Amino acid sequence: MATLTVDGKVRLERAFAKARAERRLAVVVYLTVGYPDRDATAPLLRAALDGGTDIVELGVPFSDPLADGSTVQRASETALRNGVTLDDCIREGADLVRERDAAVQLMGYTNPFYRRGYERLASDLRAAGIAGVIVPDMPAEESAELDRSFAPSGLVRVDLYAPTTPDERLARLLPSARGFVYCVSLTGVTGARDRLGPDVGDLVARVRRHTTLPVAVGFGIATPTHVAALRGVADGVAVGSAVLDVIGRAAVPDRATALRDFVRSLVEAGRS
């Protein structure tokens, strides 16, 4: 059984270091808790780890996921109908960390975290062994209260940066970033795409001028070909909508196997 005393920053550093030692991109997999149903979450999370994912993003369902496309929106709506709460998401994360010593983050919107209270959220995440959060609708300039609550517990709030982010903002914010930097591959919402955004390489290069943290690219990453194209560009990839699509297409008894095999294909595509 894993210890829960390792702080979030260390968990994330360890995940990227393992991938780097294996000469491949780290793979970050997003799963909406409670999709397609409540009982599916635990076996799907373990299937993703069996496939080789390095970091798990637990999607906290929310009624107005403004950064997400139709796939994640539908999954969130399904999870809400299934009665999934923030407590459920933390519980799933805690179980996974205890069993697999996994690097786990919550990915969700400001409202559920704010309603819980940032001090209580920090205490709950620390107790669960969850590394921290990604909050798409919380700009870094408005995150001071959450960051103050997280700092004593070693929790990490990961920022997202888009191709439209100006250099001045990168220079101002990236020196205080923690964990890793999440680069959005395109302008727009989440969702599988046919090809990568044309500006992703330039964005990653601009980010690297201001930080030595690992850089992960997400939004629109859908195939092993996309992952292979980012070798030598980024340190990791984040895949969400394509993961949910794989689960949604599979027959109920085959969901975990389909997910494991898909994640495995992403991991292999990231090897140099």
ChimeraX commands (.cxc) that place a marker at each C-alpha (Angstrom):
marker #1 position 0.00,0.00,0.00 radius 0.5
marker #1 position 1.35,3.43,-0.96 radius 0.5
marker #1 position 2.19,6.16,1.50 radius 0.5
marker #1 position 0.13,9.34,1.23 radius 0.5
marker #1 position 2.84,11.55,2.74 radius 0.5
marker #1 position 4.59,12.33,-0.56 radius 0.5
marker #1 position 3.58,15.83,-1.61 radius 0.5
marker #1 position 1.96,16.67,-4.93 radius 0.5
marker #1 position 4.97,18.36,-6.46 radius 0.5
marker #1 position 7.11,15.29,-5.80 radius 0.5
marker #1 position 4.49,12.94,-7.24 radius 0.5
marker #1 position 4.36,14.90,-10.49 radius 0.5
marker #1 position 8.14,15.24,-10.70 radius 0.5
marker #1 position 8.48,11.50,-10.18 radius 0.5
marker #1 position 6.00,10.75,-12.98 radius 0.5
marker #1 position 7.83,12.90,-15.53 radius 0.5
marker #1 position 11.22,11.60,-14.39 radius 0.5
marker #1 position 10.12,8.00,-14.94 radius 0.5
marker #1 position 8.97,8.78,-18.48 radius 0.5
marker #1 position 12.18,10.67,-19.20 radius 0.5
marker #1 position 14.27,7.74,-17.95 radius 0.5
marker #1 position 12.35,5.46,-20.31 radius 0.5
marker #1 position 13.02,7.89,-23.20 radius 0.5
marker #1 position 9.40,8.64,-23.92 radius 0.5
marker #1 position 6.75,11.28,-23.44 radius 0.5
marker #1 position 4.76,11.17,-20.22 radius 0.5
marker #1 position 1.10,10.36,-20.80 radius 0.5
marker #1 position -1.62,12.16,-18.85 radius 0.5
marker #1 position -5.06,10.56,-19.12 radius 0.5
marker #1 position -8.30,12.38,-18.27 radius 0.5
marker #1 position -11.37,10.46,-17.11 radius 0.5
marker #1 position -14.65,11.99,-15.97 radius 0.5
marker #1 position -15.56,10.42,-12.64 radius 0.5
marker #1 position -18.94,8.66,-12.94 radius 0.5
marker #1 position -18.85,8.20,-16.72 radius 0.5
marker #1 position -20.32,6.09,-18.25 radius 0.5
marker #1 position -21.61,5.03,-14.83 radius 0.5
marker #1 position -20.42,5.18,-11.25 radius 0.5
marker #1 position -19.26,1.59,-11.09 radius 0.5
marker #1 position -17.16,1.99,-14.25 radius 0.5
marker #1 position -14.78,4.59,-12.83 radius 0.5
marker #1 position -12.57,2.38,-10.64 radius 0.5
marker #1 position -11.85,-0.33,-13.25 radius 0.5
marker #1 position -11.28,2.29,-15.95 radius 0.5
marker #1 position -8.76,4.18,-13.82 radius 0.5
marker #1 position -6.85,0.98,-13.20 radius 0.5
marker #1 position -7.00,0.06,-16.88 radius 0.5
marker #1 position -5.42,3.42,-17.74 radius 0.5
marker #1 position -2.59,2.70,-15.30 radius 0.5
marker #1 position -2.22,-0.82,-16.68 radius 0.5
marker #1 position -1.82,0.75,-20.10 radius 0.5
marker #1 position 1.06,2.86,-18.79 radius 0.5
marker #1 position -0.37,6.30,-18.08 radius 0.5
marker #1 position 1.89,8.38,-15.86 radius 0.5
marker #1 position -0.62,10.87,-14.46 radius 0.5
marker #1 position -4.37,10.55,-14.02 radius 0.5
marker #1 position -6.65,13.57,-14.27 radius 0.5
marker #1 position -9.92,12.93,-12.47 radius 0.5
marker #1 position -12.58,15.06,-14.15 radius 0.5
marker #1 position -14.92,16.67,-11.62 radius 0.5
marker #1 position -18.32,16.88,-13.36 radius 0.5
marker #1 position -19.72,20.39,-13.64 radius 0.5
marker #1 position -22.86,21.81,-15.20 radius 0.5
marker #1 position -21.11,24.48,-17.30 radius 0.5
marker #1 position -17.70,23.18,-18.45 radius 0.5
marker #1 position -16.85,26.16,-20.63 radius 0.5
marker #1 position -13.40,24.96,-21.73 radius 0.5
marker #1 position -14.69,21.60,-22.91 radius 0.5
marker #1 position -16.15,20.39,-26.17 radius 0.5
marker #1 position -19.12,18.13,-26.69 radius 0.5
marker #1 position -17.45,14.87,-25.61 radius 0.5
marker #1 position -16.46,16.04,-22.14 radius 0.5
marker #1 position -19.69,18.02,-21.80 radius 0.5
marker #1 position -21.75,14.88,-22.41 radius 0.5
marker #1 position -19.62,12.87,-20.01 radius 0.5
marker #1 position -20.03,15.55,-17.36 radius 0.5
marker #1 position -23.80,15.64,-17.84 radius 0.5
marker #1 position -23.95,11.85,-17.53 radius 0.5
marker #1 position -21.86,11.90,-14.35 radius 0.5
marker #1 position -24.06,14.58,-12.80 radius 0.5
marker #1 position -27.16,12.52,-13.60 radius 0.5
marker #1 position -25.40,9.64,-11.88 radius 0.5
marker #1 position -25.11,11.79,-8.76 radius 0.5
marker #1 position -21.33,12.19,-8.75 radius 0.5
marker #1 position -19.98,14.80,-6.33 radius 0.5
marker #1 position -16.60,16.28,-5.49 radius 0.5
marker #1 position -16.45,13.88,-2.52 radius 0.5
marker #1 position -16.78,10.96,-4.94 radius 0.5
marker #1 position -13.89,12.30,-7.04 radius 0.5
marker #1 position -11.62,12.67,-4.03 radius 0.5
marker #1 position -12.56,9.19,-2.82 radius 0.5
marker #1 position -11.73,7.64,-6.20 radius 0.5
marker #1 position -8.39,9.42,-6.19 radius 0.5
marker #1 position -7.55,8.33,-2.66 radius 0.5
marker #1 position -8.33,4.70,-3.45 radius 0.5
marker #1 position -6.13,4.81,-6.55 radius 0.5
marker #1 position -3.21,6.42,-4.74 radius 0.5
marker #1 position -3.35,3.92,-1.89 radius 0.5
marker #1 position -3.48,0.96,-4.25 radius 0.5
marker #1 position -1.13,2.04,-7.04 radius 0.5
marker #1 position 0.90,4.99,-5.67 radius 0.5
marker #1 position -0.32,6.90,-8.71 radius 0.5
marker #1 position 0.12,10.58,-9.54 radius 0.5
marker #1 position -3.46,11.89,-9.51 radius 0.5
marker #1 position -4.88,15.37,-10.05 radius 0.5
marker #1 position -8.38,16.74,-10.09 radius 0.5
marker #1 position -9.39,18.67,-13.19 radius 0.5
marker #1 position -12.42,20.81,-12.58 radius 0.5
marker #1 position -13.93,24.25,-12.56 radius 0.5
marker #1 position -13.68,26.92,-9.89 radius 0.5
marker #1 position -17.21,26.73,-8.51 radius 0.5
marker #1 position -17.11,23.28,-6.82 radius 0.5
marker #1 position -13.71,24.03,-5.29 radius 0.5
marker #1 position -14.74,27.49,-4.11 radius 0.5
marker #1 position -17.94,26.17,-2.56 radius 0.5
marker #1 position -15.99,23.57,-0.62 radius 0.5
marker #1 position -13.57,26.19,0.68 radius 0.5
marker #1 position -9.94,26.20,-0.37 radius 0.5
marker #1 position -8.56,25.34,3.07 radius 0.5
marker #1 position -10.84,22.33,3.38 radius 0.5
marker #1 position -10.08,21.32,-0.21 radius 0.5
marker #1 position -6.36,21.41,0.51 radius 0.5
marker #1 position -6.79,19.30,3.63 radius 0.5
marker #1 position -8.93,16.73,1.80 radius 0.5
marker #1 position -6.58,16.45,-1.16 radius 0.5
marker #1 position -3.54,16.11,1.07 radius 0.5
marker #1 position -5.21,13.35,3.08 radius 0.5
marker #1 position -6.14,11.57,-0.14 radius 0.5
marker #1 position -2.64,11.77,-1.62 radius 0.5
marker #1 position -3.94,13.73,-4.62 radius 0.5
marker #1 position -1.25,15.93,-6.16 radius 0.5
marker #1 position -3.38,19.00,-6.84 radius 0.5
marker #1 position -5.72,20.51,-9.39 radius 0.5
marker #1 position -6.06,21.93,-12.87 radius 0.5
marker #1 position -8.71,24.65,-13.04 radius 0.5
marker #1 position -9.35,25.80,-16.62 radius 0.5
marker #1 position -11.49,28.80,-15.67 radius 0.5
marker #1 position -9.14,30.17,-12.99 radius 0.5
marker #1 position -6.48,32.49,-14.44 radius 0.5
marker #1 position -3.18,32.51,-12.60 radius 0.5
marker #1 position -3.75,36.17,-11.76 radius 0.5
marker #1 position -6.85,35.19,-9.75 radius 0.5
marker #1 position -5.45,32.12,-8.01 radius 0.5
marker #1 position -3.69,33.67,-5.00 radius 0.5
marker #1 position -6.22,32.47,-2.42 radius 0.5
marker #1 position -6.16,28.89,-3.69 radius 0.5
marker #1 position -2.36,28.92,-3.95 radius 0.5
marker #1 position -1.98,30.13,-0.37 radius 0.5
marker #1 position -4.19,27.29,0.83 radius 0.5
marker #1 position -2.25,24.72,-1.20 radius 0.5
marker #1 position 1.30,25.80,-0.36 radius 0.5
marker #1 position 1.60,24.31,3.17 radius 0.5
marker #1 position 0.34,20.94,1.92 radius 0.5
marker #1 position 2.68,20.70,-1.06 radius 0.5
marker #1 position -0.24,20.69,-3.48 radius 0.5
marker #1 position 0.11,21.88,-7.05 radius 0.5
marker #1 position -2.18,24.03,-9.18 radius 0.5
marker #1 position -1.23,23.60,-12.83 radius 0.5
marker #1 position -1.83,26.51,-15.21 radius 0.5
marker #1 position -2.90,26.28,-18.85 radius 0.5
marker #1 position -1.36,28.44,-21.55 radius 0.5
marker #1 position -2.67,28.83,-25.09 radius 0.5
marker #1 position -0.99,29.83,-28.38 radius 0.5
marker #1 position -2.54,33.28,-27.90 radius 0.5
marker #1 position -0.75,33.84,-24.56 radius 0.5
marker #1 position 1.63,36.80,-25.02 radius 0.5
marker #1 position 5.30,36.51,-24.12 radius 0.5
marker #1 position 4.92,39.18,-21.43 radius 0.5
marker #1 position 2.40,37.04,-19.56 radius 0.5
marker #1 position 4.56,33.93,-19.87 radius 0.5
marker #1 position 7.56,35.82,-18.50 radius 0.5
marker #1 position 5.53,37.13,-15.56 radius 0.5
marker #1 position 3.77,33.92,-14.55 radius 0.5
marker #1 position 5.92,30.93,-15.47 radius 0.5
marker #1 position 8.71,31.51,-12.91 radius 0.5
marker #1 position 6.21,30.75,-10.13 radius 0.5
marker #1 position 4.62,27.73,-11.88 radius 0.5
marker #1 position 4.79,24.35,-10.14 radius 0.5
marker #1 position 4.48,20.73,-11.17 radius 0.5
marker #1 position 4.39,21.09,-14.93 radius 0.5
marker #1 position 3.12,23.51,-17.56 radius 0.5
marker #1 position 0.02,22.58,-19.54 radius 0.5
marker #1 position 0.16,23.95,-23.08 radius 0.5
marker #1 position -3.11,24.06,-24.99 radius 0.5
marker #1 position -2.38,22.93,-28.54 radius 0.5
marker #1 position -4.98,25.17,-30.19 radius 0.5
marker #1 position -7.41,27.98,-29.61 radius 0.5
marker #1 position -10.78,26.52,-28.72 radius 0.5
marker #1 position -12.29,23.89,-26.46 radius 0.5
marker #1 position -11.28,20.31,-25.74 radius 0.5
marker #1 position -12.09,17.60,-28.27 radius 0.5
marker #1 position -10.37,15.14,-30.57 radius 0.5
marker #1 position -9.00,16.72,-33.75 radius 0.5
marker #1 position -7.65,15.42,-37.04 radius 0.5
marker #1 position -4.38,17.30,-36.68 radius 0.5
marker #1 position -2.38,19.26,-34.14 radius 0.5
marker #1 position -2.62,23.02,-33.95 radius 0.5
marker #1 position 0.01,24.70,-36.13 radius 0.5
marker #1 position 1.34,26.88,-33.31 radius 0.5
marker #1 position 2.02,24.22,-30.69 radius 0.5
marker #1 position 5.76,23.97,-31.35 radius 0.5
marker #1 position 6.18,27.73,-31.13 radius 0.5
marker #1 position 4.15,27.86,-27.90 radius 0.5
marker #1 position 6.25,25.16,-26.24 radius 0.5
marker #1 position 9.46,26.92,-27.31 radius 0.5
marker #1 position 8.22,30.22,-25.88 radius 0.5
marker #1 position 7.26,28.52,-22.62 radius 0.5
marker #1 position 10.67,26.89,-22.27 radius 0.5
marker #1 position 12.37,30.29,-22.31 radius 0.5
marker #1 position 10.84,31.02,-18.91 radius 0.5
marker #1 position 10.78,27.68,-17.05 radius 0.5
marker #1 position 12.62,24.40,-16.66 radius 0.5
marker #1 position 9.44,22.55,-15.64 radius 0.5
marker #1 position 8.17,19.72,-17.84 radius 0.5
marker #1 position 5.76,20.81,-20.56 radius 0.5
marker #1 position 2.69,18.76,-21.45 radius 0.5
marker #1 position 0.53,19.44,-24.50 radius 0.5
marker #1 position -3.22,18.83,-24.40 radius 0.5
marker #1 position -6.51,19.69,-26.13 radius 0.5
marker #1 position -6.98,17.89,-29.42 radius 0.5
marker #1 position -4.47,15.09,-28.84 radius 0.5
marker #1 position -6.37,12.10,-30.18 radius 0.5
marker #1 position -4.11,9.51,-31.85 radius 0.5
marker #1 position -0.71,7.85,-31.52 radius 0.5
marker #1 position 0.32,9.87,-34.59 radius 0.5
marker #1 position -0.32,13.09,-32.68 radius 0.5
marker #1 position 1.78,11.80,-29.80 radius 0.5
marker #1 position 4.63,10.78,-32.08 radius 0.5
marker #1 position 4.63,14.25,-33.64 radius 0.5
marker #1 position 5.35,15.77,-30.23 radius 0.5
marker #1 position 8.48,13.73,-29.54 radius 0.5
marker #1 position 11.34,16.15,-29.15 radius 0.5
marker #1 position 8.88,19.02,-28.71 radius 0.5
marker #1 position 7.12,18.43,-25.38 radius 0.5
marker #1 position 7.74,16.30,-22.30 radius 0.5
marker #1 position 4.24,14.88,-22.14 radius 0.5
marker #1 position 0.78,14.71,-23.67 radius 0.5
marker #1 position -2.64,15.02,-22.07 radius 0.5
marker #1 position -5.48,13.05,-23.64 radius 0.5
marker #1 position -9.11,13.37,-22.60 radius 0.5
marker #1 position -11.83,13.47,-25.23 radius 0.5
marker #1 position -10.25,10.66,-27.26 radius 0.5
marker #1 position -10.14,8.52,-24.11 radius 0.5
marker #1 position -13.82,9.14,-23.45 radius 0.5
marker #1 position -14.60,8.34,-27.09 radius 0.5
marker #1 position -12.81,4.99,-26.80 radius 0.5
marker #1 position -14.82,4.14,-23.70 radius 0.5
marker #1 position -18.08,5.26,-25.28 radius 0.5
marker #1 position -17.57,3.13,-28.40 radius 0.5
marker #1 position -16.66,-0.06,-26.57 radius 0.5
marker #1 position -19.16,-2.69,-25.49 radius 0.5
marker #1 position -19.67,-2.65,-21.73 radius 0.5
marker #1 position -17.59,-5.79,-21.00 radius 0.5
marker #1 position -14.75,-4.50,-23.22 radius 0.5
marker #1 position -14.38,-0.93,-21.93 radius 0.5
marker #1 position -11.42,-1.50,-19.63 radius 0.5
marker #1 position -9.54,-3.56,-22.21 radius 0.5
marker #1 position -10.19,-0.99,-24.95 radius 0.5
marker #1 position -8.94,1.81,-22.73 radius 0.5
marker #1 position -5.85,-0.09,-21.61 radius 0.5
marker #1 position -4.90,-0.88,-25.21 radius 0.5
marker #1 position -5.49,2.70,-26.36 radius 0.5
marker #1 position -3.35,4.14,-23.57 radius 0.5
marker #1 position -0.66,1.59,-24.34 radius 0.5
marker #1 position -0.63,2.75,-27.97 radius 0.5
marker #1 position -0.14,6.35,-26.83 radius 0.5
marker #1 position 2.73,5.38,-24.53 radius 0.5
marker #1 position 4.47,3.42,-27.29 radius 0.5
marker #1 position 4.01,6.29,-29.77 radius 0.5
marker #1 position 5.83,8.59,-27.37 radius 0.5
marker #1 position 9.02,6.51,-27.28 radius 0.5
marker #1 position 12.03,8.04,-28.97 radius 0.5
marker link #1:1,2 radius 0.2
marker link #1:2,3 radius 0.2
marker link #1:3,4 radius 0.2
marker link #1:4,5 radius 0.2
marker link #1:5,6 radius 0.2
marker link #1:6,7 radius 0.2
marker link #1:7,8 radius 0.2
marker link #1:8,9 radius 0.2
marker link #1:9,10 radius 0.2
marker link #1:10,11 radius 0.2
marker link #1:11,12 radius 0.2
marker link #1:12,13 radius 0.2
marker link #1:13,14 radius 0.2
marker link #1:14,15 radius 0.2
marker link #1:15,16 radius 0.2
marker link #1:16,17 radius 0.2
marker link #1:17,18 radius 0.2
marker link #1:18,19 radius 0.2
marker link #1:19,20 radius 0.2
marker link #1:20,21 radius 0.2
marker link #1:21,22 radius 0.2
marker link #1:22,23 radius 0.2
marker link #1:23,24 radius 0.2
marker link #1:24,25 radius 0.2
marker link #1:25,26 radius 0.2
marker link #1:26,27 radius 0.2
marker link #1:27,28 radius 0.2
marker link #1:28,29 radius 0.2
marker link #1:29,30 radius 0.2
marker link #1:30,31 radius 0.2
marker link #1:31,32 radius 0.2
marker link #1:32,33 radius 0.2
marker link #1:33,34 radius 0.2
marker link #1:34,35 radius 0.2
marker link #1:35,36 radius 0.2
marker link #1:36,37 radius 0.2
marker link #1:37,38 radius 0.2
marker link #1:38,39 radius 0.2
marker link #1:39,40 radius 0.2
marker link #1:40,41 radius 0.2
marker link #1:41,42 radius 0.2
marker link #1:42,43 radius 0.2
marker link #1:43,44 radius 0.2
marker link #1:44,45 radius 0.2
marker link #1:45,46 radius 0.2
marker link #1:46,47 radius 0.2
marker link #1:47,48 radius 0.2
marker link #1:48,49 radius 0.2
marker link #1:49,50 radius 0.2
marker link #1:50,51 radius 0.2
marker link #1:51,52 radius 0.2
marker link #1:52,53 radius 0.2
marker link #1:53,54 radius 0.2
marker link #1:54,55 radius 0.2
marker link #1:55,56 radius 0.2
marker link #1:56,57 radius 0.2
marker link #1:57,58 radius 0.2
marker link #1:58,59 radius 0.2
marker link #1:59,60 radius 0.2
marker link #1:60,61 radius 0.2
marker link #1:61,62 radius 0.2
marker link #1:62,63 radius 0.2
marker link #1:63,64 radius 0.2
marker link #1:64,65 radius 0.2
marker link #1:65,66 radius 0.2
marker link #1:66,67 radius 0.2
marker link #1:67,68 radius 0.2
marker link #1:68,69 radius 0.2
marker link #1:69,70 radius 0.2
marker link #1:70,71 radius 0.2
marker link #1:71,72 radius 0.2
marker link #1:72,73 radius 0.2
marker link #1:73,74 radius 0.2
marker link #1:74,75 radius 0.2
marker link #1:75,76 radius 0.2
marker link #1:76,77 radius 0.2
marker link #1:77,78 radius 0.2
marker link #1:78,79 radius 0.2
marker link #1:79,80 radius 0.2
marker link #1:80,81 radius 0.2
marker link #1:81,82 radius 0.2
marker link #1:82,83 radius 0.2
marker link #1:83,84 radius 0.2
marker link #1:84,85 radius 0.2
marker link #1:85,86 radius 0.2
marker link #1:86,87 radius 0.2
marker link #1:87,88 radius 0.2
marker link #1:88,89 radius 0.2
marker link #1:89,90 radius 0.2
marker link #1:90,91 radius 0.2
marker link #1:91,92 radius 0.2
marker link #1:92,93 radius 0.2
marker link #1:93,94 radius 0.2
marker link #1:94,95 radius 0.2
marker link #1:95,96 radius 0.2
marker link #1:96,97 radius 0.2
marker link #1:97,98 radius 0.2
marker link #1:98,99 radius 0.2
marker link #1:99,100 radius 0.2
marker link #1:100,101 radius 0.2
marker link #1:101,102 radius 0.2
marker link #1:102,103 radius 0.2
marker link #1:103,104 radius 0.2
marker link #1:104,105 radius 0.2
marker link #1:105,106 radius 0.2
marker link #1:106,107 radius 0.2
marker link #1:107,108 radius 0.2
marker link #1:108,109 radius 0.2
marker link #1:109,110 radius 0.2
marker link #1:110,111 radius 0.2
marker link #1:111,112 radius 0.2
marker link #1:112,113 radius 0.2
marker link #1:113,114 radius 0.2
marker link #1:114,115 radius 0.2
marker link #1:115,116 radius 0.2
marker link #1:116,117 radius 0.2
marker link #1:117,118 radius 0.2
marker link #1:118,119 radius 0.2
marker link #1:119,120 radius 0.2
marker link #1:120,121 radius 0.2
marker link #1:121,122 radius 0.2
marker link #1:122,123 radius 0.2
marker link #1:123,124 radius 0.2
marker link #1:124,125 radius 0.2
marker link #1:125,126 radius 0.2
marker link #1:126,127 radius 0.2
marker link #1:127,128 radius 0.2
marker link #1:128,129 radius 0.2
marker link #1:129,130 radius 0.2
marker link #1:130,131 radius 0.2
marker link #1:131,132 radius 0.2
marker link #1:132,133 radius 0.2
marker link #1:133,134 radius 0.2
marker link #1:134,135 radius 0.2
marker link #1:135,136 radius 0.2
marker link #1:136,137 radius 0.2
marker link #1:137,138 radius 0.2
marker link #1:138,139 radius 0.2
marker link #1:139,140 radius 0.2
marker link #1:140,141 radius 0.2
marker link #1:141,142 radius 0.2
marker link #1:142,143 radius 0.2
marker link #1:143,144 radius 0.2
marker link #1:144,145 radius 0.2
marker link #1:145,146 radius 0.2
marker link #1:146,147 radius 0.2
marker link #1:147,148 radius 0.2
marker link #1:148,149 radius 0.2
marker link #1:149,150 radius 0.2
marker link #1:150,151 radius 0.2
marker link #1:151,152 radius 0.2
marker link #1:152,153 radius 0.2
marker link #1:153,154 radius 0.2
marker link #1:154,155 radius 0.2
marker link #1:155,156 radius 0.2
marker link #1:156,157 radius 0.2
marker link #1:157,158 radius 0.2
marker link #1:158,159 radius 0.2
marker link #1:159,160 radius 0.2
marker link #1:160,161 radius 0.2
marker link #1:161,162 radius 0.2
marker link #1:162,163 radius 0.2
marker link #1:163,164 radius 0.2
marker link #1:164,165 radius 0.2
marker link #1:165,166 radius 0.2
marker link #1:166,167 radius 0.2
marker link #1:167,168 radius 0.2
marker link #1:168,169 radius 0.2
marker link #1:169,170 radius 0.2
marker link #1:170,171 radius 0.2
marker link #1:171,172 radius 0.2
marker link #1:172,173 radius 0.2
marker link #1:173,174 radius 0.2
marker link #1:174,175 radius 0.2
marker link #1:175,176 radius 0.2
marker link #1:176,177 radius 0.2
marker link #1:177,178 radius 0.2
marker link #1:178,179 radius 0.2
marker link #1:179,180 radius 0.2
marker link #1:180,181 radius 0.2
marker link #1:181,182 radius 0.2
marker link #1:182,183 radius 0.2
marker link #1:183,184 radius 0.2
marker link #1:184,185 radius 0.2
marker link #1:185,186 radius 0.2
marker link #1:186,187 radius 0.2
marker link #1:187,188 radius 0.2
marker link #1:188,189 radius 0.2
marker link #1:189,190 radius 0.2
marker link #1:190,191 radius 0.2
marker link #1:191,192 radius 0.2
marker link #1:192,193 radius 0.2
marker link #1:193,194 radius 0.2
marker link #1:194,195 radius 0.2
marker link #1:195,196 radius 0.2
marker link #1:196,197 radius 0.2
marker link #1:197,198 radius 0.2
marker link #1:198,199 radius 0.2
marker link #1:199,200 radius 0.2
marker link #1:200,201 radius 0.2
marker link #1:201,202 radius 0.2
marker link #1:202,203 radius 0.2
marker link #1:203,204 radius 0.2
marker link #1:204,205 radius 0.2
marker link #1:205,206 radius 0.2
marker link #1:206,207 radius 0.2
marker link #1:207,208 radius 0.2
marker link #1:208,209 radius 0.2
marker link #1:209,210 radius 0.2
marker link #1:210,211 radius 0.2
marker link #1:211,212 radius 0.2
marker link #1:212,213 radius 0.2
marker link #1:213,214 radius 0.2
marker link #1:214,215 radius 0.2
marker link #1:215,216 radius 0.2
marker link #1:216,217 radius 0.2
marker link #1:217,218 radius 0.2
marker link #1:218,219 radius 0.2
marker link #1:219,220 radius 0.2
marker link #1:220,221 radius 0.2
marker link #1:221,222 radius 0.2
marker link #1:222,223 radius 0.2
marker link #1:223,224 radius 0.2
marker link #1:224,225 radius 0.2
marker link #1:225,226 radius 0.2
marker link #1:226,227 radius 0.2
marker link #1:227,228 radius 0.2
marker link #1:228,229 radius 0.2
marker link #1:229,230 radius 0.2
marker link #1:230,231 radius 0.2
marker link #1:231,232 radius 0.2
marker link #1:232,233 radius 0.2
marker link #1:233,234 radius 0.2
marker link #1:234,235 radius 0.2
marker link #1:235,236 radius 0.2
marker link #1:236,237 radius 0.2
marker link #1:237,238 radius 0.2
marker link #1:238,239 radius 0.2
marker link #1:239,240 radius 0.2
marker link #1:240,241 radius 0.2
marker link #1:241,242 radius 0.2
marker link #1:242,243 radius 0.2
marker link #1:243,244 radius 0.2
marker link #1:244,245 radius 0.2
marker link #1:245,246 radius 0.2
marker link #1:246,247 radius 0.2
marker link #1:247,248 radius 0.2
marker link #1:248,249 radius 0.2
marker link #1:249,250 radius 0.2
marker link #1:250,251 radius 0.2
marker link #1:251,252 radius 0.2
marker link #1:252,253 radius 0.2
marker link #1:253,254 radius 0.2
marker link #1:254,255 radius 0.2
marker link #1:255,256 radius 0.2
marker link #1:256,257 radius 0.2
marker link #1:257,258 radius 0.2
marker link #1:258,259 radius 0.2
marker link #1:259,260 radius 0.2
marker link #1:260,261 radius 0.2
marker link #1:261,262 radius 0.2
marker link #1:262,263 radius 0.2
marker link #1:263,264 radius 0.2
marker link #1:264,265 radius 0.2
marker link #1:265,266 radius 0.2
marker link #1:266,267 radius 0.2
marker link #1:267,268 radius 0.2
marker link #1:268,269 radius 0.2
marker link #1:269,270 radius 0.2
marker link #1:270,271 radius 0.2
marker link #1:271,272 radius 0.2
view
